[in-house]
Amino acid sequence: MAFLFNKFQEAVRTLAKNPMFARDPRHLQFEADVNRLFLYTSYYRLGENAEEKDAEEIIDLASKASVADQQKQVQDNVHYQLTHMCQAMDSILRPDVTNDPSKDPKEAHSHSRRSGLTFAVGGAASANKQSAAIPATRPLTRAELSNKFKDHFGYTLDIRASGIPHKDAGQGLFLSGEANVGAVLAIYPGVIYSPAYYRYIPGYPRIDACNNYLITRYDGTIIDAKPWCLGGETRELWDGSDLVDYNAVPPKGSENNSDRVWRMLSKPLEKSMRGNFGEVLERRNPLAFGHFANHPPKGSTPNVMICPYDFPLTEKEMRVYIPNITFGGEEPIKMKRFGSFYFKSGSSDNQAGDSLVLKTLVLVSTKSIHDEELFLNYRYSNSKRRPEWYSPVDEEEDKRRWS
């Protein structure tokens, strides 16, 4: 397998420079990332019994297949892994249902569909939400579930003090056990905001001033993991509430006049009665810690990378293990971009029969990992002041990502 992995790594370096990629720098970086994810996740799916010809065929496809086709394969590869992980957690937490599917209370899922309007502003129908049935599970702690998950897959995640020698490093994300390249190691949890709902993000418009747990997908979707924090000890109805008043808390360090003016003149839109809405989620999920991965210190390289993953909401049995909720509901909205601003543009173009998705993110390993801290390239924009601890992994990638 080491020989095949070296071939894949060489292909990653070579194909990143392929002229078939878009000329626009931002699209160039997006397509290069898709290409890498295609190679890594496909390599993982080959398994330990892969032959050299199988690897060569995938490398050949990576140089010829369209970016759209590679995206689809990446989605399938990630979904394949998560399906097995969710089934394993179900077998641990609900063994009776796993052995006898007829015992599964389907009505437990019937409460989870609400319109975007009611999620954003609340409504009288919320009373029924709190009385929704939550399926019974074994009374395991989060640590116990994590250990049993490790027995199934050979690894789990730990949160402890980072090994980065910097006073602001804080906690870090560690892999306990061993995982191969291309493995899905973590999910980025929290509340998902499409561009249509940016003004509802706590702290708007300076949303990152007091929140280090925000991440943005290439499509403009923002995920706020701060409300999720460390998860919980039960399966529960989770509404994404966060009691912190972001506009009342000044940014770390000295606050300049610009920051103060922004906080006085701008406020996020109110989310009236938001706490009455949510989804039944497994808060003990041992994978829901993607937001604790640190940027690598100077001289180190990342060992995981971000992978956009669109979870199909038709997979109702898996839904409880996807640690995200969508602010504004699950109905897609057409948006147009003008500069750095997004505007609603008519009604959704979602056709009957199309599957709705949760626009999430997962962390995929880029090398074989054994009992070590996970590092993710944050790719901070070079057009803004960066923290003193930030050391670019690849300055050109940073430029392309935010061009």
C-alpha positions in Angstrom: 0.0 0.0 0.0 2.9 2.4 0.7 4.0 2.1 -3.0 0.5 2.9 -4.2 0.2 5.8 -1.8 3.4 7.3 -3.2 2.0 7.1 -6.7 -1.1 8.9 -5.5 0.9 11.7 -3.8 2.9 12.2 -6.9 -0.4 12.4 -8.9 -1.7 15.0 -6.4 1.3 17.3 -7.0 1.2 16.8 -10.8 -2.5 17.2 -11.4 -2.7 20.4 -9.3 -0.8 22.1 -12.2 -3.0 20.6 -14.9 -4.1 23.3 -17.5 -7.6 21.9 -17.6 -8.4 23.8 -14.4 -10.3 27.1 -14.6 -8.3 30.2 -15.3 -10.0 32.2 -12.5 -7.7 31.8 -9.4 -10.6 31.1 -7.0 -12.0 28.4 -9.3 -8.5 27.1 -9.9 -8.0 26.5 -6.2 -11.5 24.9 -5.8 -10.9 22.5 -8.7 -7.4 21.6 -7.4 -8.9 20.8 -4.1 -11.6 18.6 -5.7 -8.9 16.8 -7.6 -7.0 16.1 -4.4 -10.1 14.9 -2.6 -11.0 12.7 -5.5 -7.6 11.0 -5.3 -7.4 10.7 -1.5 -11.0 9.4 -1.0 -10.8 7.1 -3.9 -7.5 5.7 -2.6 -9.1 5.0 0.7 -12.1 3.3 -0.9 -9.7 0.9 -2.8 -8.9 -0.7 0.5 -6.0 -2.8 1.6 -6.4 -5.3 -1.2 -6.0 -2.8 -4.0 -3.8 -3.6 -7.0 -1.5 -1.2 -8.8 -3.7 -1.2 -11.9 -6.7 0.0 -9.8 -4.6 2.9 -8.5 -3.4 3.8 -12.0 -7.0 3.8 -13.3 -8.0 6.3 -10.7 -5.0 8.5 -11.4 -5.9 8.4 -15.1 -9.5 9.3 -14.3 -8.3 12.3 -12.2 -6.5 13.7 -15.2 -9.4 13.2 -17.6 -12.7 13.4 -15.7 -14.5 16.7 -15.5 -14.5 18.5 -12.2 -18.3 17.9 -11.9 -17.8 14.1 -12.2 -15.0 14.2 -9.7 -17.2 16.1 -7.3 -19.9 13.5 -7.6 -17.4 10.7 -6.9 -16.0 12.6 -3.8 -19.6 12.9 -2.5 -20.2 9.2 -3.0 -16.9 8.3 -1.4 -17.6 10.4 1.7 -21.2 9.2 1.9 -20.0 5.6 1.7 -17.7 6.1 4.7 -20.3 8.1 6.8 -23.0 5.5 6.1 -20.8 2.8 7.7 -20.0 5.0 10.6 -23.6 5.9 11.3 -24.6 2.3 11.0 -21.9 1.4 13.6 -23.1 4.1 16.0 -26.6 2.8 15.6 -25.5 -0.7 16.4 -23.9 0.6 19.6 -26.6 2.9 20.7 -29.7 1.1 19.5 -28.8 -2.6 19.1 -32.5 -3.7 19.3 -33.5 -1.5 16.4 -30.5 -2.5 14.4 -31.5 -6.2 14.7 -35.2 -5.5 14.2 -35.9 -2.4 12.0 -39.7 -2.7 12.6 -39.1 -1.4 16.1 -37.8 1.9 14.9 -40.4 4.7 15.6 -40.6 6.4 12.2 -42.7 9.1 13.7 -39.7 10.4 15.5 -38.5 12.0 12.3 -41.9 13.5 11.3 -41.4 16.5 13.5 -38.2 17.8 11.9 -39.6 19.5 8.8 -40.4 23.2 9.2 -40.6 26.1 6.7 -37.8 28.6 6.5 -40.0 31.4 7.7 -41.0 29.6 10.9 -37.4 28.7 11.7 -36.3 32.3 11.2 -39.1 34.2 13.1 -40.9 31.6 15.1 -44.5 30.7 15.1 -47.4 29.1 16.9 -46.7 25.7 15.5 -43.6 25.5 17.7 -45.5 24.0 20.7 -45.6 20.6 19.0 -41.8 20.7 18.5 -40.9 20.3 22.2 -43.1 17.3 22.6 -41.5 15.4 19.7 -40.6 11.8 20.4 -36.9 11.2 20.9 -35.9 7.6 20.3 -34.5 5.8 23.3 -30.8 4.9 23.2 -28.4 3.0 25.5 -27.3 5.2 28.5 -23.7 5.5 27.3 -21.5 8.6 28.0 -19.8 10.5 25.2 -16.5 8.9 26.2 -18.0 5.4 26.2 -19.5 5.9 22.8 -16.1 7.2 21.5 -14.2 4.2 22.8 -16.7 1.8 21.2 -16.5 3.7 18.0 -12.7 3.2 18.1 -13.2 -0.5 18.5 -15.1 -0.5 15.2 -12.9 1.8 13.1 -9.5 1.9 14.8 -9.6 5.5 15.7 -11.5 8.2 17.6 -11.0 11.9 18.5 -9.8 13.5 21.6 -9.9 17.2 22.7 -6.9 18.3 24.8 -4.3 21.0 25.1 -2.7 21.6 21.7 1.0 20.8 21.3 1.6 24.0 19.4 4.1 26.2 21.3 2.0 29.4 21.3 0.1 31.0 24.1 -3.1 31.3 21.9 -3.0 27.6 20.7 -5.6 26.6 23.3 -7.2 23.2 22.8 -6.4 20.9 19.9 -7.9 18.0 18.0 -6.1 14.7 18.4 -6.6 11.4 16.6 -6.3 8.4 19.0 -5.5 5.3 17.0 -4.7 5.0 13.4 -6.3 6.1 10.1 -5.3 5.7 6.5 -5.1 8.5 3.9 -8.5 9.5 2.6 -10.4 8.7 5.8 -13.2 10.9 7.0 -12.0 11.9 10.5 -14.3 14.6 11.6 -17.5 16.6 10.8 -17.7 20.3 11.2 -20.8 20.8 13.5 -23.1 23.7 14.1 -25.6 26.0 12.4 -25.5 26.4 8.7 -26.1 29.8 7.2 -26.7 30.3 3.5 -25.9 33.8 2.0 -29.7 34.6 2.3 -29.4 34.6 6.1 -26.0 36.2 6.7 -27.7 39.0 8.7 -28.9 36.5 11.3 -25.4 35.4 12.1 -24.5 36.4 15.7 -22.2 39.5 15.7 -23.2 40.5 12.2 -21.5 42.1 10.3 -18.2 41.6 12.1 -19.1 38.0 12.6 -15.5 36.8 13.2 -14.6 39.4 15.8 -15.6 37.2 18.8 -16.1 33.8 17.2 -13.2 31.6 16.1 -15.4 28.7 15.1 -16.7 30.0 11.8 -15.9 28.4 8.5 -16.9 29.2 4.9 -17.4 26.8 2.0 -16.6 27.8 -1.6 -20.3 28.3 -2.3 -20.6 31.0 0.4 -22.2 28.8 3.0 -21.0 29.6 6.5 -21.1 27.1 9.4 -21.0 28.4 13.0 -19.7 25.7 15.3 -19.6 27.8 18.5 -23.1 26.8 19.7 -22.2 23.1 19.3 -19.2 23.5 21.6 -18.2 20.0 22.9 -21.6 18.4 22.1 -23.4 16.7 24.9 -24.2 13.5 26.7 -27.5 12.6 25.2 -29.6 12.4 22.0 -31.7 15.5 22.2 -33.6 18.2 20.4 -31.0 20.7 19.4 -31.9 24.2 18.2 -28.5 25.8 17.8 -29.0 28.4 20.6 -26.0 30.4 21.7 -26.5 32.6 24.8 -23.4 34.8 24.0 -24.2 38.4 22.9 -21.5 38.7 20.3 -22.1 42.4 19.8 -21.7 43.1 23.5 -18.3 41.3 23.7 -15.4 43.3 22.3 -12.8 41.4 20.1 -9.7 40.0 21.7 -7.0 42.6 22.2 -7.5 46.4 21.9 -10.7 47.4 20.1 -10.1 50.1 17.4 -12.5 52.8 16.4 -13.6 50.9 13.3 -14.6 47.9 15.4 -16.6 50.0 17.9 -18.4 51.9 15.1 -19.4 48.6 13.4 -20.8 47.2 16.6 -22.8 50.4 17.4 -24.3 50.7 13.9 -24.9 47.1 13.0 -26.9 44.4 14.7 -27.9 40.9 13.6 -31.6 40.4 12.8 -33.6 39.1 15.7 -34.3 35.3 15.8 -37.6 35.4 17.7 -38.5 32.2 19.5 -35.8 30.4 17.7 -35.3 28.0 20.6 -38.5 26.2 19.7 -37.1 24.8 16.5 -34.3 22.3 15.8 -33.6 18.7 15.0 -33.1 15.6 17.1 -29.4 15.0 17.0 -26.9 12.7 18.7 -24.9 15.1 20.8 -22.4 12.3 21.8 -21.3 12.0 18.2 -17.5 11.2 18.4 -16.9 12.7 15.0 -18.4 16.2 15.7 -15.2 18.0 16.5 -13.9 19.4 13.3 -13.9 22.9 14.8 -11.1 22.0 17.2 -8.5 21.3 14.5 -5.7 23.9 14.7 -3.6 25.5 11.9 -0.2 23.9 11.7 2.7 25.7 13.4 5.6 27.0 11.3 7.6 24.2 9.9 4.7 21.7 10.0 2.3 20.6 7.3 -1.5 19.9 7.5 -2.5 16.3 7.8 -6.2 16.9 7.0 -8.1 19.0 4.5 -11.6 20.4 4.3 -14.1 18.5 2.1 -17.5 20.0 1.3 -20.2 17.3 1.8 -23.8 17.7 0.9 -25.7 15.3 3.1 -29.0 14.1 1.4 -31.9 14.6 3.8 -33.6 11.6 2.3 -31.2 9.5 4.4 -33.4 9.8 7.5 -31.7 7.0 9.4 -28.4 8.9 9.3 -29.8 12.3 10.0 -29.4 12.1 13.8 -25.6 11.7 13.4 -25.1 14.7 11.1 -24.4 17.5 13.7 -25.8 20.4 11.8 -29.0 22.4 11.4 -29.8 24.8 8.7 -30.8 28.3 9.7 -33.9 29.4 7.7 -35.1 25.9 7.0 -34.2 23.4 4.2 -35.9 25.1 1.3 -33.2 26.3 -1.2 -33.2 30.0 -2.2 -31.8 31.4 -5.4 -29.1 34.0 -4.8 -27.2 36.5 -6.9 -23.9 37.9 -5.9 -22.9 41.6 -6.5 -19.3 42.2 -5.3 -19.3 40.9 -1.7 -23.0 41.1 -1.3 -25.7 38.5 -1.9 -29.3 39.2 -2.9 -32.3 36.9 -3.1 -33.3 36.4 -6.7 -36.8 35.0 -7.1 -38.0 31.7 -5.9 -36.2 28.4 -5.6 -35.4 26.5 -8.8 -35.6 23.2 -6.9 -37.7 20.8 -9.0 -40.1 18.3 -7.7 -38.2 15.1 -6.8 -34.9 16.9 -6.2 -33.2 15.9 -2.9 -32.7 18.6 -0.3 -29.3 18.6 1.3 -27.4 19.9 4.3 -24.3 21.8 3.1 -21.8 20.5 5.6 -18.0 20.0 5.8 -15.9 17.0 6.8 -12.2 16.7 7.5 -10.4 14.1 5.3 -6.9 12.8 6.1 -4.1 13.6 3.6 -1.7 11.1 5.0 -1.6 8.0 7.3 -2.1 9.3 10.8 -1.2 7.6 14.1 -1.8 9.1 17.6 -1.2 12.7 16.6 -2.7 16.2 16.6 -4.7 17.1 13.5 -3.7 20.2 11.6 -5.9 22.0 9.0 -4.6 24.7 6.7 -6.8 27.7 7.6 -5.9 29.6 4.4 -6.5 33.0 5.9 -6.8 35.9 3.4 -3.6 37.8 2.9 -5.7 41.0 2.3 -6.5 41.2 6.0 -4.3 41.4 9.1 -3.5 37.9 10.2 -2.9 36.7 13.8 0.7 36.6 14.8 0.6 32.9 15.2 -0.5 32.3 11.6 2.2 30.9 9.3 1.0 30.4 5.7 1.3 26.8 4.5 1.2 28.0 0.8 0.9 31.7 0.2 -0.3 31.1 -3.4 -3.1 28.9 -2.2 -4.2 31.6 0.2 -4.3 34.1 -2.6 -6.2 31.9 -5.0 -8.8 30.9 -2.3 -9.8 34.5 -1.6 -9.2 36.1 -5.0 
